[in-house]
Amino acid sequence: MANVTHPEIKRLILSEYPTAKVILLGEIGSGGPFPGPGVRRQANEEFQKNLKEMGVQAVISGNGGCGLCTPKETGSSIAAEYLGIPAVT
């Protein structure tokens, strides 16, 4: 589903905000489900590193289109919020 919806979301954002830089999942990755207290997850750490390196200022994460996508994409939003980056899933 993401291969259809993400390009369309990008198109819609750029139609309203032509100077925005929209980074898609394949370019930045995903944090995956957010780890519980005391648990480290490499995907989460790499995603946060990518957010910092790419200078991301806001995150719109995922479609919530299936039962597996929702916790994974919510985890990316939580990872961004921990860095002080506003996020929505």
PAZAPA-4460 file (N, C-alpha, C; in steps of 0.05 Angstrom, whole numbers, plus 32768, in hexadecimal, padded with zeros to 4 digits):
% residues 89
    n_x    n_y    n_z   ca_x   ca_y   ca_z    c_x    c_y    c_z   seq   type   mol
   8010   7FE8   8000   8000   8000   8000   8011   8019   8000     1      M     A
   8028   8019   800F   8039   8031   8010   8043   8039   7FF5     2      A     A
   8049   8026   7FE3   8053   802D   7FC9   803F   803E   7FB9     3      N     A
   8026   803C   7FC0   8011   804C   7FB3   800C   8066   7FC2     4      V     A
   8008   8064   7FDC   7FFF   807B   7FEC   8015   808F   7FF2     5      T     A
   802E   8085   7FF7   8043   8098   7FFE   8049   80AC   7FE7     6      H     A
   804C   80A3   7FCE   8050   80B7   7FB9   8039   80CB   7FB6     7      P     A
   8021   80C1   7FBB   8009   80D3   7FBA   800A   80E8   7FD0     8      E     A
   8010   80DF   7FE8   8013   80F1   7FFF   8029   8106   7FF9     9      I     A
   803F   80FD   7FEE   8055   810F   7FE6   804A   8124   7FD2    10      K     A
   803C   811B   7FBE   8032   812D   7FAA   801F   8142   7FB6    11      R     A
   800E   8139   7FC8   7FFB   814B   7FD5   8009   8160   7FE6    12      L     A
   801D   8157   7FF5   802C   816A   8006   803A   817E   7FF4    13      I     A
   8048   8175   7FDF   8057   8187   7FCE   8044   819A   7FBF    14      L     A
   802C   8192   7FB9   8019   81A4   7FAC   8012   81BC   7FBD    15      S     A
   8012   81B8   7FD7   800B   81CE   7FEA   8024   81DC   7FF4    16      E     A
   803A   81CD   7FF6   8053   81D7   8002   806A   81D1   7FEE    17      Y     A
   806C   81DF   7FD8   807F   81D7   7FC3   809D   81D8   7FCC    18      P     A
   80A3   81E6   7FE1   80BF   81E7   7FE9   80C6   81D2   7FFE    19      T     A
   80B2   81C2   8006   80B7   81AD   801A   80C8   8197   800E    20      A     A
   80D7   818A   801F   80E6   8172   8016   80D8   815A   8023    21      K     A
   80CE   8148   8013   80BF   8131   801D   80D1   8118   8019    22      V     A
   80D6   810A   802F   80E8   80F3   802F   80D6   80DA   8033    23      I     A
   80D7   80C8   8020   80C6   80B0   8022   80D4   8099   8031    24      L     A
   80C4   8086   8038   80CD   806F   8048   80E7   8062   803E    25      L     A
   80E8   805E   8024   8100   8051   8018   8119   8061   801B    26      G     A
   8117   807B   801F   812E   808C   8022   8138   808E   803F    27      E     A
   8126   808C   8052   812D   8091   806E   812A   8079   8080    28      I     A
   811A   8065   8078   8115   804E   8089   80FF   8052   809D    29      G     A
   80FD   8040   80B0   80E8   8040   80C4   80F3   8038   80DF    30      S     A
   80E7   8043   80F4   80F0   803C   810F   80E5   8021   8118    31      G     A
   80D1   8017   810A   80C4   7FFE   8113   80B5   8002   812D    32      G     A
   80A9   7FED   8138   809B   7FF0   8151   80AD   7FFB   8166    33      P     A
   80A3   800F   8176   80B4   801C   8189   80BA   8009   81A0    34      F     A
   80D4   8007   81A8   80DC   7FF4   81BD   80D1   7FFC   81D9    35      P     A
   80CD   7FE9   81EA   80C4   7FEF   8205   80DB   7FFA   8216    36      G     A
   80D6   8002   822E   80EA   800D   8240   8102   7FFA   8243    37      P     A
   811A   8004   8240   8132   7FF5   8243   8139   7FE3   822C    38      G     A
   8129   7FE3   8217   812F   7FD3   81FF   813A   7FE5   81E9    39      V     A
   814F   7FDB   81DC   815B   7FEA   81C6   8154   7FDB   81AC    40      R     A
   814D   7FEB   8198   8147   7FDF   817E   8158   7FEE   8169    41      R     A
   8168   7FDF   815A   817B   7FEB   8147   816C   7FFB   8132    42      Q     A
   8155   7FF1   8128   8146   8000   8113   813D   801B   811D    43      A     A
   8135   801C   8137   812C   8035   8143   8144   8049   8144    44      N     A
   815B   8040   814D   8172   8051   814F   817C   805B   8134    45      E     A
   817B   8049   8120   8183   8051   8105   816F   8066   80F9    46      E     A
   8156   8062   80FE   8141   8075   80F5   8146   8090   8101    47      F     A
   814B   8091   811C   8150   80AB   8129   8169   80B8   811E    48      Q     A
   817D   80A8   8118   8196   80B3   810D   8190   80BF   80F1    49      K     A
   8180   80B1   80E1   8179   80BB   80C6   8169   80D5   80C9    50      N     A
   8157   80D7   80DC   8147   80EF   80E0   8159   8107   80E5    51      L     A
   816D   8103   80F7   8180   8118   80FD   8191   8120   80E5    52      K     A
   819D   810C   80D8   81AF   8111   80C1   81A0   811E   80AA    53      E     A
   8187   8118   80A6   8178   8124   808F   816B   813E   8097    54      M     A
   816E   8146   80B0   8162   8160   80B8   8144   8160   80B8    55      G     A
   8137   814A   80BE   811A   8148   80BD   810E   815A   80D2    56      V     A
   80F9   8169   80C9   80EC   817C   80DB   80D0   8173   80E4    57      Q     A
   80C5   815F   80D7   80AB   8154   80DE   80A8   8139   80D1    58      A     A
   8098   8127   80DE   8094   810C   80D3   8076   8107   80D0    59      V     A
   806F   80FD   80B8   8055   80F2   80B4   805A   80D4   80AE    60      I     A
   8052   80C3   80C0   805A   80A7   80BE   8043   8095   80B8    61      S     A
   8044   8087   80A1   8034   8071   809B   8017   8076   8093    62      G     A
   800B   805F   808D   7FF0   805E   8083   7FDC   8054   8098    63      N     A
   7FE6   8043   80AA   7FD5   8035   80BD   7FC1   8023   80AE    64      G     A
   7FCA   8018   8098   7FB8   8009   8086   7FB5   7FEC   808E    65      G     A
   7FC4   7FE2   80A1   7FC1   7FC6   80A9   7FCA   7FC3   80C6    66      C     A
   7FC5   7FAD   80D1   7FCC   7FA8   80ED   7FEA   7FA9   80F3    67      G     A
   7FFA   7FA1   80DF   8017   7FA1   80E3   8023   7FBD   80DF    68      L     A
   8017   7FCC   80CD   8022   7FE6   80C7   801F   7FFA   80DE    69      C     A
   8009   7FF9   80EC   8002   800D   8100   8017   800E   8116    70      T     A
   801F   7FF8   8124   8033   7FFB   8139   804F   8002   812D    71      P     A
   8055   7FF9   8116   806F   8000   8109   8071   801D   8104    72      K     A
   805C   8028   80F7   805D   8045   80F0   8059   8057   8109    73      E     A
   804A   804E   811C   8048   805D   8135   8063   805E   8143    74      T     A
   8072   8049   8141   808D   8048   814D   809F   805D   8140    75      G     A
   809D   8061   8126   80AD   8076   8119   80A5   8092   8123    76      S     A
   808C   8096   8127   8083   80B0   8132   808D   80B4   814E    77      S     A
   808C   80A0   815F   8096   80A2   817A   80B4   80A8   817A    78      I     A
   80C3   809A   8168   80E0   809E   8166   80E6   80BB   815F    79      A     A
   80D7   80C6   814D   80DB   80E2   8145   80D4   80F5   815D    80      A     A
   80BE   80F0   816A   80B6   8101   8181   80CB   8101   8197    81      E     A
   80D8   80EA   819C   80ED   80E9   81B0   8105   80FC   81A9    82      Y     A
   8108   8102   818F   811C   8115   8187   8112   8131   8186    83      L     A
   80F9   8135   818D   80ED   8150   818C   80E3   8158   8171    84      G     A
   80E0   8144   815F   80D5   8149   8144   80B7   8143   8145    85      I     A
   80A6   8156   813E   8089   8151   813E   8083   813B   812A    86      P     A
   8070   8129   8132   8069   8113   8121   804C   810C   8123    87      A     A
   8041   8100   810E   8026   80F6   810E   8025   80DC   80FE    88      V     A
   8014   80CA   8107   8011   80B0   80F9   7FF5   80B0   80ED    89      T     A
***
